[in-house]
Amino acid sequence: MDQSVLLSRVLKVSAAKPSKEKGEGLGSKLAVWEQEGWLAKYEVSEEDKDAARKAQEEEEGSRSKRVDVMVGLEAGVVAGPERPE
């Protein structure tokens, strides 16, 4: 029926949404992260948490191995092509 004409007016109809349970959503007395619907949607498995921890540790380890490209430029060395004299 969306965009149908009834009595010279165009109807705008949206798709139906499932109704929320009484204890869910805004206005609930439960915290959002304690609601079953939220947990089902956003829960992270222990396997994913371990993988994220491992990736973070590797990132921190690689930061300490990085070379500072600015070392040595304090003495007035200019980066770029050499100029003919």
N, C-alpha and C positions, 0 to 999 in steps of 0.2 A: 504493500500500500504506500510505500515511500514515494514521494513526488507525484502522487495521484491527485486529481482535481475533484473536489467535492464542493458544490455550491459556489463555484468560481473562486475557490481558494485552493492553494497547493498544500497538501498534507506533508508534514515532515515526521517520519516515524523512525525511532531508533530501535536497535535490537534489544531484546529483554536481557537483563542481567540476573543471575541467581541471587536470591535474597540472603543476607548475612544472618548468621546465628545471633541470638540475643547478646551473647557475651563477647562478640567480636567487633572490631572497628572502633571508631571514635566514640567516646561516651561510655566505653566499657570500664568496669572497675578493675580489670586485669591489665597489667602492663602488656604492651604489644608483643614483646618477645616471649611472653608466657602463654600466648594464645596458640592453639594447635595449628591453625591455618598459617600463621607466620612461621612457626617452626618447620612445618612441612616444606615451605617455600625457600627458606633461607638457611636451613641447617647445613653445617659444613662437617664432612666426615673427618675422622681422625687421620685417615690416609692423606687427605688434602692438606690438613694442618701440618703434618710432618713434612710433606713436600714443600710447603711454603717456608717452613723453618729452615730446611736444608738449603733452599735457594737463597734465602736471606743471609745465611752463614757464608755461602760461597761468594755472594756479592761483597760482604764485609771483608772477606779474605782477599779478594781481588783488588779492593781499594788500597790495601796496604802495599801491594806489589806494583802499583802504577808509578810511572816515572814522571816527575814534574818537568815539563818542557821549558819552564821559565828559569830553571837553574842554569847559571852561567851567563845570563843576560845582564846581570847587575854591573858587570865591568864595562858597559858601554858597547857591547857587541850588538850590532843592528841586524835584525832579521831581514831576509830578502836577497835579491840578486846583488852581486858586487857591482859597484860603479867604476867605470874606467877613470883613471886619473890623468 
